[in-house]
Amino acid sequence: MKNNYILFVICLLFCCTMFSQSNFENHWNLLLQNDRKEALDAFSSTENHQNDIVSLLSKKLIQVENGIFQVEDNFVDQLSSYPDYEYYLYAFWNSPFLFNDYLESGFNKTYSKRAKELFEKPIKNTTVQEALRYLNGIVARGVNDWDSYYNLQQSIAAVNTWQFCGVFENLNQSGLDIVYPPENEPVSQNGFDTNGNGIVNWYTPENTDLEAYQFFSNHSEYGYGVNYAQTFIESPAYQRVTLRLGNSGKFKLWLNDVEIYTHNTDVTTDMDAYAIEVNLPKGYNRLLIKNAESNSESYFILRITDPQGKTIQNLKYSSDYIAYNRSTINDLKPKELEHSIEKFFKQKVAENPQDFFHTYSLILTYLRNSKYEEAKELLLPIQKVYPKSSLIRHLLILCYQLEGDYTTSQELRKNMELDDKDYYLAILYVFQDQSRLSRMDIQELEDFLKRLADATDQYILKESANILLSLRKSDRENAKKELKSIIKRAKEDEWVKMLTTYATLYVIVLNDKDKEKELLTYINDNYLSYANLLKLVQYYNKSGEEKKGITLLKDFQEHLPGDNYVLIDLINQLQRDNQYKESLKYIEDALQNYPYSSMLYRLKGEALLHLNDKDGALYNYKKALEFNSNNRSLRQKISDLTNQKDVIESYTTKDVYAYIRLNRNKDIPNNYGFNILLDEAVTLLYPESGGKSKYTFLYEITADSGVENFKEYDLGLTAGYNILKSEIVKPDGSLTPAEKSGSNFVFNSLSVGDVIYISYESYFGGSGRFYKDFVDYYQFDSFHPCLKTSYTLIAPDKKKINYKVTNGELKFEQKTEKDQKIFTWSLDNLNTLSQQEYFMPQDVDIARYLHISTIESWNDIAFWYSDLVRSQIRFNSQVEEAYNSIFPKGISSLSKDEIAKRIYYYIMDNFNYSYVSFRQSGFIPQKPSKTISSKLGDCKDFSTLFVTLAHKAGLDANLVLILTSDNGQKSLVLPSQNFNHCIVKVQLDKGEQFLELTDKNLPFKSLPVSLENATALEIPFMTTNNNITYELFQLNKVDKIPSIYKNNINLVIDSDQQKMDVSSSFEGAITSYYKGIFSEPSYDVIKKTIFENFSNNLGSQIKIDTIYNINKDIKKANLRFSTSITSNEKINKIGSTKIIQIPNISSAYSTHIINEEERKYPIVYNSYENVDHYITEYDIYIGKSEKFTEIPKNQFLKFKKHQYKIDYKLVNNNHLKVVIDAVTDKENILPTEYPEFKSYVSAVLEAKEAFIGFE
């Protein structure tokens, strides 16, 4: 097999070369050029057509592309007469001339007949044979022939004896790599924590032996997740077997606790999609399947066969735990086998790389099992030669839809419509866009619908076009006539999908409910359509005939006893009819199918409550809550049944109005027109997860500025809250309710002396990894006087609460009452924070804050985010193409620095930063391929792309979560997810380097000011077997290119004006701003911006003459440009001496930084300064007959790490050279250091402003 694979790869490369030369047969060339009619004519006229399967299917394919779907009556006989026909049958399975896409369109009489006829034909390949068996079972079920369905299902030799366990968390498809307890515990007394849905255990569902495919659909009330299935196999002897699987998504397979196979792509596949040959030891063996589902119903099918696909007959299966063999990988020797159909077509392509037909067949075979990457490898080279081919575009659309890249898929659709508007699929795409159809005028719509009708030979499209046109013309009579015609044809064709689709039109269009009911009854009597049945039940309910609905559901449920969703519909219908006792029987049946259903325990509680079994109802409500702790209505029912008082009310201010009377009018001085009388929060944590909080705020208005602040007030709440109070308490005690919309209030007639009373509850629920955890923070100090601030936390007694108070101390009390711990932090303090100052720290760094977190460590956060993003780091063909464009000659001769630099500038050059809520989702990055195709992304998208490419190039690179420095240094004190940015850490030749990727003008190895002293957490790529502990750290003193601003000024002074030629250069992060300026295509806009920058320092009397010598290479760390400036500022004189000051081209210090007499708060220096080093050199020239007479002294000034040096050198009588060298430091200036710093800056400013005299 290995030799065959190598041959195929070699021929695939050759095939790509041949594609580029367009050496296909003429009819294929024409078809790929969208000349479909000519392709059909060319094929039909070709001499020497062989009587073979290739000719038969080629003709059908070309006909379909021409919209000809009619198939000859003897087509099945023709097809099955050729040798190896079953391989082609498998490949073209979903083609219109075989079974079409029956999952979407359903079966009709023609497709059903073909399935039956082919099932009777001899077939050697067991995969195709069993697939046809299953297909015929589906056909039988579709016409309510349940006996035949189950007979066919049970004749498929699939393993159908299983124990199940689930649902576990599958956070962003990361669950496959997370080791959950069922993997190592085939039996458990205490069960397993699911990370969100309570405690579950292994259970044996009823009725798994009825069907070949095993579904986890009874678990789906908890959404997509991780599910397990295990069976115990008794083998009478050591034997080599083949495990053949189909699956709905990502999965892993273990035998005797040894992982023998992993599939890491979340796509649906058919029966026997994977084959693993393995040694099966004698005795009992444990086979375990782990499904990690994220986008469809979770299922699997497993057959155990010999290498030829024949069932191993001597095995016995048990769902009960049995002590089993323990094996090693060497004992089992697992080996993945090539899919037999793929192998067949690969060989065909290898024999003739110019054979488009067999290449196309291989692509279809790949798509049968959603192997979109393999299909794209064949399609993309063909697309380069035939870029507008609708056939190729359609196949690529299917690939990109499977990949989840809907942007590229939509782009292909739009281009197909533009380039090939008469192609039937292009027309159908437009037909599916109802909003687009509604925007067409009548004539335009009529023309379009004619094209639709003419595009194929399908009556359904022709008659649908007629109906739509009649409706648009408001011709209901004709629409009704057309509707009757199409339903008549659908009945004749036994096409249930069309019947159910058009049945709804009777009500929507014609408002004929009786006709719809009649048709629904016809469908239910003759076909299987559960959606149709439920509509019929709704009709009976509306007419008061609930029992007829019950009968329908009971009859249907008998055929699907293992399907809880049918049972739940029946239970709800019984309870609707007050048959609560009868419903209990079906609830118990459903709990046998899945004993961990919150929905079923809730329904059982409802039934028992109506049967006056209060204790039983309470028990079941509590059980339901164990599995769905976020269900507020359940919690309320339990509270009502037990007469529980809201525990929160025990810890809130009892009589708020009395509190207001006691504490208002105390003449407390303030600066902003209001005082805070009460700031109170009480939070209750539920034992299962989640909780609720109550907040109470009282604001006393003391001046008109307070009225302005509060006349319109928004709490900024979104979901999960309930406003309890929003009113004005007038001085006489009367109340004026606020007008409110959501949490936005308008306080009419608000006046000085009023008190605003706001109170609300908020509710929070747990989900995902940290569903049981709680994180919060609360500010106590304020710039406004506050009589009382308190925060109370009520937590389950066994819950560990981590807390920390920053920037001071709070009064703290802790006590235990029953099974709860109560923590209270309070502050009775009228002292306010000192008034705000420029460049001061954030509130979180100066005010007393309470931080609470139950998350154990930052390591837990790092591992959580690693699991969240790992599934997104996918290196597919699109990413590989990008990688090859970056490194066309490979990386062997490149240093780590050069590799990282090339990836960095690839991102800078090709992508634009975008944060739009519908594109990005919280913490989850886009897949790299989507970022590449859309050319857009945010910080986590670009960082993920960098890491993906870096890993491929062998670099050690990780994501780093960031909270930028403008959020303060103490925002993240205890473990939480409250980060706002993402960057990359990469190991380069000289050590670790942090990279910012969202600023396309930022030089490599530069960092913006927002990252200086930012809070960071490194995220590992893998968490399994990772023993490193990841902690929070600050980004200070990290390696980066310093920001240097250098100017060389040539200043010529005459009596009327001053001429300056300024050569400016920038290095490091500050170059980003100027590269952004010079990326502007308009010279006038650039000139205006440069003028504004210079005039800020030089005054408005200047004129920019020209800007030249611009060097702004994005891949260089510096930027240079020159500016010619004319200043018309008059020169002052003292006596005969003319005096000037050196122009203030760049300024390390200004009066803004020292405008306070004294400071109460530190100066956060990086909020003021973004340059590390200023170098300014002046060459000052006066007239040849003039000479410098007054030259200031050289000075050197220093404060801590700040330095300022100014040197004067007289080159000759009329040429003075001045050099200013200023080194800044980003370390904060403490209030105690401020006087010395102020003196330093004052001396610098004085030195800069010294006068130079000349005569």
Summary of the structure (lengths in Angstrom):
residues: 1255
radius of gyration: 38.0
end to end distance: 96.2
largest distance: 118.8
contacts: 3992
relative contact order: 0.05
helix: 41%
strand: 23%
